[in-house]
Amino acid sequence: MGLLHNQKQSDYGRTNDPFANVRASEDFGIPAWVGCMTRANDKMVRLQKAARGGTIVNDSTEDDFIDLAVYAAIGLVLYRETQPDKPSDGAVPVDRTWPEPQPDKTCDCGDGQ
C-alpha cells in the first residue's frame, strides 16, 4: 500500500505538503477531509462497477482497494487536523505508543505441550 501511495504521490504531492493535492478542495470552500472522502468515493464507485462485472480500464481493482484505504487514512489525518486537541465527539483517544516486543511463543509440538 505504501509503495503504490508513494508512486502516486510523486505525481500529485509537494515536498512541503504531501496532502497538497487533497487540500486543494479548500480552494472551493470544501474542507480537505471532505474532498478526500470524495476521492475515496470515486474509488468506491470503481469497485462497485467491478463488482457488477464491469471492466476497469486504468487502475487495477486491487489498486482501487489500496487507494481507498490510503484515502481513508489521509481523510482521518485531515479530519483530526480540524478537531480541537481533545476529542469532542466521543471518540476514544488513540494510544500512539508502541508495545514492547514479546518473546516468540511458538509451540515446539515435540514436547507434548
Backbone as a chain_set.jsonl record, in Angstrom:
{"seq": "MGLLHNQKQSDYGRTNDPFANVRASEDFGIPAWVGCMTRANDKMVRLQKAARGGTIVNDSTEDDFIDLAVYAAIGLVLYRETQPDKPSDGAVPVDRTWPEPQPDKTCDCGDGQ", "coords": {"N": [[0.844, -1.177, 0.0], [1.938, 1.23, 0.834], [3.963, 1.559, -1.085], [2.539, 1.878, -3.538], [1.116, 4.213, -2.905], [3.249, 6.03, -2.527], [4.34, 6.079, -5.099], [2.26, 7.254, -6.575], [2.087, 9.614, -5.192], [4.316, 11.015, -5.976], [3.492, 12.126, -8.33], [1.472, 13.899, -7.582], [1.791, 15.166, -5.034], [3.478, 17.609, -2.915], [6.72, 18.515, -1.808], [6.799, 19.918, 0.647], [4.227, 19.55, 1.58], [2.605, 16.726, 1.676], [-0.084, 16.221, 1.249], [-1.099, 18.119, -0.422], [-2.479, 18.058, -2.892], [-4.915, 16.99, -2.144], [-5.786, 18.783, -0.268], [-6.461, 20.865, -1.921], [-9.167, 21.047, -2.386], [-10.077, 22.85, -0.554], [-9.782, 25.29, -1.751], [-12.132, 25.603, -3.033], [-13.908, 25.933, -1.055], [-14.467, 23.614, 0.314], [-13.957, 21.451, 2.972], [-10.766, 19.912, 3.514], [-10.729, 17.214, 4.372], [-13.236, 16.342, 3.602], [-13.106, 16.657, 0.832], [-11.182, 14.731, 0.381], [-12.605, 12.413, 1.036], [-14.427, 12.475, -1.005], [-12.815, 11.779, -3.14], [-12.21, 9.214, -2.273], [-14.723, 8.105, -2.517], [-14.943, 8.075, -5.289], [-13.222, 5.963, -5.856], [-14.644, 3.927, -4.635], [-16.894, 3.81, -6.272], [-15.733, 2.83, -8.605], [-14.992, 0.295, -7.658], [-17.52, -0.746, -7.165], [-18.447, -0.908, -9.774], [-16.693, -2.862, -10.77], [-17.509, -4.982, -9.158], [-19.992, -5.483, -10.208], [-19.323, -6.674, -12.497], [-18.254, -5.085, -14.43], [-15.791, -3.577, -16.619], [-12.692, -2.346, -15.665], [-10.553, 0.143, -16.667], [-8.148, 1.821, -16.301], [-6.671, 1.774, -13.616], [-5.844, -1.119, -11.642], [-8.209, -3.322, -10.055], [-7.304, -4.13, -7.573], [-5.527, -2.034, -7.035], [-7.396, -0.008, -6.716], [-8.651, -0.795, -4.321], [-6.479, -0.444, -2.568], [-5.984, 2.307, -2.932], [-8.387, 3.294, -1.88], [-8.12, 2.593, 0.824], [-5.869, 4.137, 1.472], [-6.854, 6.744, 0.995], [-8.787, 6.811, 3.006], [-7.171, 6.771, 5.293], [-5.698, 9.166, 4.929], [-7.833, 10.956, 4.935], [-8.67, 10.696, 7.608], [-6.446, 11.785, 8.96], [-6.551, 14.439, 7.987], [-9.088, 15.161, 8.913], [-8.682, 15.02, 11.694], [-6.946, 17.154, 11.958], [-8.668, 19.278, 11.961], [-9.938, 19.208, 14.339], [-10.313, 20.04, 17.85], [-7.745, 19.756, 20.422], [-8.577, 17.77, 22.264], [-10.792, 14.985, 22.008], [-14.086, 15.715, 21.001], [-16.28, 14.49, 20.118], [-16.901, 12.131, 21.309], [-15.052, 10.291, 20.581], [-12.549, 7.85, 21.107], [-9.406, 8.509, 22.462], [-6.375, 7.911, 20.676], [-3.871, 5.619, 21.456], [-0.625, 6.179, 20.935], [1.712, 4.916, 21.524], [4.155, 2.371, 21.165], [3.957, -1.095, 21.765], [6.156, -3.082, 23.82], [8.335, -5.447, 22.273], [7.369, -8.85, 22.242], [8.492, -12.034, 23.486], [8.994, -14.767, 21.215], [6.431, -17.077, 21.053], [6.14, -19.616, 19.97], [5.038, -22.931, 19.511], [6.736, -25.872, 20.356], [5.922, -28.646, 19.238], [6.882, -31.178, 19.715], [7.337, -31.723, 22.353], [5.098, -32.475, 23.68], [3.414, -30.508, 24.621]], "CA": [[0.0, 0.0, 0.0], [2.829, 2.374, 0.898], [4.667, 1.709, -2.356], [1.615, 2.464, -4.514], [0.858, 5.588, -2.487], [4.439, 6.844, -2.793], [4.46, 6.257, -6.548], [1.256, 8.235, -7.0], [2.392, 10.867, -4.511], [5.321, 11.746, -6.752], [2.776, 12.86, -9.375], [0.498, 14.859, -7.078], [2.141, 15.857, -3.8], [4.564, 18.574, -2.861], [7.67, 18.137, -0.765], [6.445, 20.527, 1.928], [2.888, 19.121, 1.992], [2.251, 15.55, 0.883], [-1.527, 16.183, 1.005], [-1.454, 19.366, -1.112], [-3.495, 17.829, -3.919], [-6.195, 16.741, -1.483], [-6.165, 20.059, 0.365], [-6.911, 21.806, -2.955], [-10.621, 21.221, -2.305], [-10.334, 24.03, 0.271], [-9.87, 26.432, -2.663], [-13.532, 25.669, -3.454], [-14.728, 26.019, 0.145], [-14.777, 22.269, 0.805], [-12.893, 21.011, 3.87], [-9.854, 18.951, 2.895], [-11.094, 15.825, 4.662], [-14.418, 16.032, 2.793], [-12.579, 16.464, -0.52], [-10.513, 13.428, 0.368], [-13.627, 11.362, 1.024], [-14.993, 12.482, -2.351], [-11.894, 10.951, -3.935], [-12.414, 7.829, -1.831], [-15.981, 7.664, -3.116], [-14.656, 7.738, -6.689], [-12.661, 4.603, -5.849], [-15.739, 3.019, -4.289], [-17.722, 3.669, -7.476], [-14.994, 1.916, -9.484], [-15.103, -1.051, -7.09], [-18.893, -1.19, -7.405], [-18.516, -1.292, -11.185], [-16.008, -4.154, -10.881], [-18.342, -5.991, -8.501], [-21.111, -5.781, -11.114], [-18.797, -7.33, -13.689], [-17.783, -4.099, -15.391], [-14.367, -3.546, -16.915], [-11.961, -1.183, -15.181], [-9.532, 0.325, -17.693], [-6.871, 2.444, -15.956], [-6.032, 1.121, -12.476], [-6.379, -2.446, -11.35], [-9.157, -3.348, -8.945], [-6.501, -4.164, -6.347], [-5.057, -0.664, -6.803], [-8.524, 0.771, -6.201], [-8.782, -1.132, -2.899], [-5.379, 0.204, -1.859], [-6.251, 3.748, -2.954], [-9.484, 3.552, -0.95], [-7.553, 2.534, 2.17], [-4.993, 5.302, 1.647], [-7.707, 7.922, 1.138], [-9.407, 6.765, 4.334], [-6.145, 7.176, 6.259], [-5.438, 10.596, 4.723], [-9.027, 11.656, 5.409], [-8.631, 10.721, 9.068], [-5.425, 12.763, 9.34], [-7.075, 15.771, 7.689], [-10.201, 15.405, 9.842], [-8.124, 15.297, 13.018], [-6.363, 18.493, 11.937], [-9.729, 20.262, 12.164], [-10.537, 18.993, 15.652], [-9.531, 20.53, 18.982], [-6.802, 18.769, 20.956], [-9.247, 16.632, 22.894], [-11.968, 14.566, 21.243], [-15.349, 16.277, 21.468], [-17.379, 13.727, 19.533], [-16.976, 10.835, 21.958], [-14.025, 9.389, 20.067], [-11.557, 7.393, 22.065], [-8.067, 8.925, 22.053], [-5.538, 6.834, 20.173], [-2.589, 5.431, 22.131], [0.377, 6.119, 19.875], [2.931, 4.265, 21.991], [4.319, 1.023, 20.626], [4.222, -2.068, 22.832], [7.458, -3.753, 23.798], [8.28, -6.736, 21.573], [7.174, -10.019, 23.099], [9.249, -13.196, 23.004], [8.288, -15.688, 20.328], [5.779, -18.121, 21.832], [5.755, -20.718, 19.096], [4.974, -24.225, 20.2], [7.528, -26.991, 19.872], [4.937, -29.709, 19.462], [7.554, -32.438, 20.022], [7.463, -31.96, 23.789], [3.806, -32.884, 24.2], [2.644, -29.38, 25.145]], "C": [[0.891, 1.242, 0.0], [3.536, 2.633, -0.415], [3.772, 2.374, -3.404], [1.339, 3.924, -4.177], [2.041, 6.486, -2.831], [4.637, 7.086, -4.282], [3.484, 7.322, -7.046], [1.549, 9.606, -6.397], [3.398, 11.694, -5.306], [4.67, 12.543, -7.886], [1.939, 14.018, -8.829], [0.97, 15.712, -5.91], [3.224, 16.9, -3.992], [5.47, 18.178, -1.707], [7.261, 18.675, 0.595], [5.048, 20.149, 2.421], [2.457, 17.929, 1.142], [0.764, 15.45, 0.553], [-2.003, 17.403, 0.219], [-2.553, 19.147, -2.148], [-4.869, 17.599, -3.301], [-6.699, 18.025, -0.827], [-6.715, 21.06, -0.648], [-8.418, 21.999, -2.942], [-10.981, 22.439, -1.469], [-10.425, 25.293, -0.576], [-11.297, 26.642, -3.157], [-14.481, 25.705, -2.254], [-15.122, 24.678, 0.731], [-13.645, 21.835, 1.731], [-12.059, 19.896, 3.234], [-10.273, 17.511, 3.151], [-12.334, 15.409, 3.876], [-13.998, 15.819, 1.337], [-11.891, 15.114, -0.658], [-11.537, 12.293, 0.296], [-14.371, 11.334, -0.311], [-14.128, 11.633, -3.275], [-12.033, 9.477, -3.561], [-13.696, 7.265, -2.445], [-15.801, 7.321, -4.59], [-14.099, 6.319, -6.79], [-13.752, 3.577, -5.537], [-16.641, 2.78, -5.497], [-17.05, 2.709, -8.461], [-15.099, 0.475, -8.975], [-16.516, -1.611, -7.275], [-19.058, -1.645, -8.848], [-17.861, -2.659, -11.385], [-16.853, -5.273, -10.271], [-19.534, -6.393, -9.363], [-20.636, -6.416, -12.414], [-18.296, -6.373, -14.751], [-16.268, -4.16, -15.557], [-13.775, -2.231, -16.419], [-10.738, -1.026, -16.079], [-8.188, 0.785, -17.146], [-6.134, 1.767, -14.808], [-6.604, -0.27, -12.3], [-7.366, -2.337, -10.187], [-8.403, -3.385, -7.626], [-5.961, -2.776, -6.02], [-6.176, 0.204, -6.243], [-8.774, 0.465, -4.727], [-7.711, -0.413, -2.08], [-5.595, 1.711, -1.802], [-7.351, 4.114, -1.956], [-8.966, 3.55, 0.488], [-6.675, 3.748, 2.451], [-5.825, 6.572, 1.817], [-8.392, 7.955, 2.503], [-8.407, 7.225, 5.399], [-5.845, 8.672, 6.145], [-6.626, 11.413, 5.236], [-9.062, 11.758, 6.922], [-7.614, 11.744, 9.567], [-5.962, 14.182, 9.144], [-8.239, 16.139, 8.604], [-9.668, 15.781, 11.219], [-7.47, 16.669, 13.079], [-7.409, 19.571, 12.217], [-10.327, 20.202, 13.561], [-9.677, 19.629, 16.75], [-8.657, 19.403, 19.544], [-7.471, 17.581, 21.618], [-10.486, 16.263, 22.087], [-13.247, 15.153, 21.843], [-16.536, 15.477, 20.961], [-17.491, 12.331, 20.13], [-15.937, 9.853, 21.464], [-13.047, 9.042, 21.17], [-10.185, 7.855, 21.595], [-7.23, 7.715, 21.651], [-4.239, 6.804, 20.952], [-1.539, 5.227, 21.058], [1.705, 5.533, 20.351], [2.966, 2.844, 21.446], [4.593, 0.064, 21.768], [5.631, -2.65, 22.687], [7.32, -5.07, 23.048], [8.169, -7.881, 22.575], [8.002, -11.178, 22.571], [8.364, -14.096, 22.152], [7.732, -16.838, 21.162], [5.316, -19.258, 20.943], [5.857, -22.027, 19.875], [5.925, -25.22, 19.544], [6.701, -28.232, 20.192], [5.574, -31.059, 19.781], [7.625, -32.745, 21.498], [6.127, -32.279, 24.445], [2.966, -31.731, 24.766], [1.926, -28.661, 24.049]], "O": [[0.637, 2.193, -0.74], [3.696, 3.783, -0.824], [4.189, 3.317, -4.076], [1.331, 4.776, -5.065], [1.858, 7.58, -3.365], [5.053, 8.172, -4.686], [3.85, 8.184, -7.845], [1.289, 10.635, -7.022], [3.338, 12.924, -5.309], [5.24, 13.53, -8.352], [1.719, 15.006, -9.529], [0.583, 16.876, -5.807], [3.798, 17.051, -5.07], [5.019, 17.568, -0.738], [7.363, 17.966, 1.596], [4.722, 20.407, 3.579], [1.995, 18.105, 0.015], [0.381, 14.68, -0.328], [-3.2, 17.689, 0.199], [-3.462, 19.967, -2.266], [-5.882, 17.982, -3.887], [-7.897, 18.309, -0.836], [-7.379, 22.019, -0.255], [-8.908, 23.013, -3.437], [-12.059, 23.009, -1.638], [-11.07, 26.262, -0.176], [-11.639, 27.721, -3.641], [-15.692, 25.534, -2.401], [-16.024, 24.612, 1.565], [-12.484, 21.847, 1.321], [-12.583, 19.048, 2.51], [-10.187, 16.672, 2.254], [-12.47, 14.239, 3.52], [-14.485, 14.897, 0.683], [-12.005, 14.445, -1.685], [-11.339, 11.322, -0.434], [-14.888, 10.29, -0.709], [-14.64, 10.865, -4.089], [-11.981, 8.601, -4.425], [-13.748, 6.1, -2.84], [-16.428, 6.388, -5.092], [-14.458, 5.566, -7.696], [-13.773, 2.489, -6.113], [-17.101, 1.659, -5.715], [-17.716, 1.876, -9.076], [-15.274, -0.454, -9.763], [-16.688, -2.806, -7.513], [-19.725, -2.643, -9.119], [-18.403, -3.515, -12.085], [-16.904, -6.381, -10.807], [-20.029, -7.515, -9.259], [-21.43, -6.668, -13.321], [-17.949, -6.795, -15.854], [-15.563, -4.731, -14.725], [-14.287, -1.151, -16.712], [-9.965, -1.971, -16.235], [-7.165, 0.194, -17.492], [-5.05, 1.227, -15.026], [-7.711, -0.563, -12.753], [-7.345, -1.364, -9.433], [-8.815, -2.742, -6.661], [-5.938, -2.382, -4.854], [-5.932, 1.058, -5.39], [-9.08, 1.376, -3.957], [-8.002, 0.156, -1.027], [-5.414, 2.327, -0.752], [-7.253, 5.129, -1.266], [-9.337, 4.415, 1.282], [-6.73, 4.321, 3.54], [-5.532, 7.389, 2.691], [-8.555, 9.026, 3.087], [-8.763, 7.983, 6.301], [-5.748, 9.364, 7.158], [-6.444, 12.438, 5.892], [-9.443, 12.795, 7.465], [-7.898, 12.492, 10.502], [-5.839, 15.025, 10.032], [-8.365, 17.29, 9.022], [-10.138, 16.736, 11.836], [-7.44, 17.289, 14.142], [-7.064, 20.664, 12.665], [-11.136, 21.054, 13.927], [-8.461, 19.744, 16.601], [-8.82, 18.239, 19.177], [-6.952, 16.468, 21.529], [-11.155, 17.141, 21.543], [-13.456, 15.091, 23.055], [-17.677, 15.754, 21.332], [-18.103, 11.445, 19.533], [-15.935, 8.696, 21.882], [-12.764, 9.853, 22.052], [-9.825, 7.619, 20.442], [-7.367, 6.633, 22.222], [-3.575, 7.83, 21.1], [-1.555, 4.221, 20.349], [2.714, 5.644, 19.656], [1.929, 2.201, 21.288], [5.385, 0.378, 22.657], [6.205, -2.699, 21.598], [6.296, -5.743, 23.168], [8.807, -7.864, 23.627], [8.201, -11.305, 21.363], [7.151, -14.171, 22.347], [8.473, -17.497, 21.891], [4.229, -19.802, 21.135], [6.678, -22.173, 20.781], [5.918, -25.389, 18.324], [6.783, -28.786, 21.288], [4.852, -32.007, 20.092], [7.931, -33.873, 21.886], [6.051, -32.344, 25.672], [1.903, -31.975, 25.336], [1.227, -27.682, 24.308]]}, "num_chains": 1, "name": "protein.A"}
